[in-house]
Amino acid sequence: MQLRALQETAMRYFLEVVKTGSVKEAALKLNVAPSAVSRQVARLERDLDTLLFERHARGMEPNAAGELLAAHAKRAQQDIERVANDIASLRGLRSGHVRVASTEGFAFDFIPTLIAHFRRKHEGIRFHLEVCSLADISRRVRDGEADVGITLSAVPEPGIGIELRHPSPILAVMARAHPLASQRQLSLRQVVAYPLGLPQEDSSIRRLLDASCTRQGLRYAEAMSSNHANALLSFAAAGGGIAFYGALSIRTLLQSKALVAIPLKDREMNERHLEIETMAGRSLPDASKAFVRYLVEAVKASG
């Protein structure tokens, strides 16, 4: 076994194949020829004297040895990042890079606004905000691809630490001229009498809405559906109908009085929670740690 292989370029190529499940996709991400990726993976397997992947028609999947090597490589990568950040922290909280994975709702307004405010005190900190599906956020945090995840009502997963779990009820959002806009609280029975703008069926809002309507025997008229938050909010603001969001997701719009958001009485619409996730057992770099504290306090202060 040639242990020098564990310290070379081959490891980067190997990890990209693990991540994408394909030599071709890995090559695209790395901006190299597929043959170069294949050679590096073959070299690793030769030097370690073992196969690392199960090769299928649909792609490549790491076998037991591949999983072990991938886990080692990810830990080594995180250790290098931690040491680099620790060295930077000797100069105080003046530099660093924070990677955030978030659902679209929080990425639309809440998280960018917090990042802007955080950087007023720590302008040397850089951020990358990735909009992900609910299913992908925990995976990215667990695999070290994101330092912090902001998600909704996630199923508990091994390897994930919950920094905060906070109520995030779903509100009915509409234009100020809407007939229901003056109400202090609404029921879904009132809301479904009007056209609705809805997210896709796999969203937390849609699942809870459908569950509540099924329980109560309610039917609704879907006037518009979209996988983009801006589209549904613009639809509601233009008087097209009612949309559904959490207060944090549209805080700036509510302050500007373009829309109103009204609480719902129905049980299911109040069962959603925001979760702030980090990798269990990981010592975050100082910049990420400071931003997580800032994020937790901001969510708590929102009520």
URFEN-V449243 format. One record per run of one state. SS is the DSSP state (alpha for helix, beta for strand, coil for the rest). FROM is the first residue (numbers start at 1). TO is the last residue. Records with the same first field share a line. If there is no record, write none. Layout:
BEGIN
SS = FROM-TO + FROM-TO
END
This chain:
BEGIN
coil = 1-2 + 8-8 + 21-22 + 31-33 + 49-52 + 57-58 + 63-63 + 90-95 + 103-103 + 109-109 + 122-124 + 132-133 + 143-147 + 153-159 + 168-170 + 176-184 + 187-187 + 192-195 + 199-203 + 217-221 + 226-228 + 238-241 + 246-247 + 256-258 + 265-266 + 271-272 + 280-285 + 302-303
alpha = 3-7 + 9-20 + 23-30 + 34-48 + 64-89 + 104-108 + 110-121 + 134-142 + 188-191 + 204-216 + 229-237 + 248-255 + 267-270 + 286-301
beta = 53-56 + 59-62 + 96-102 + 125-131 + 148-152 + 160-167 + 171-175 + 185-186 + 196-198 + 222-225 + 242-245 + 259-264 + 273-279
END
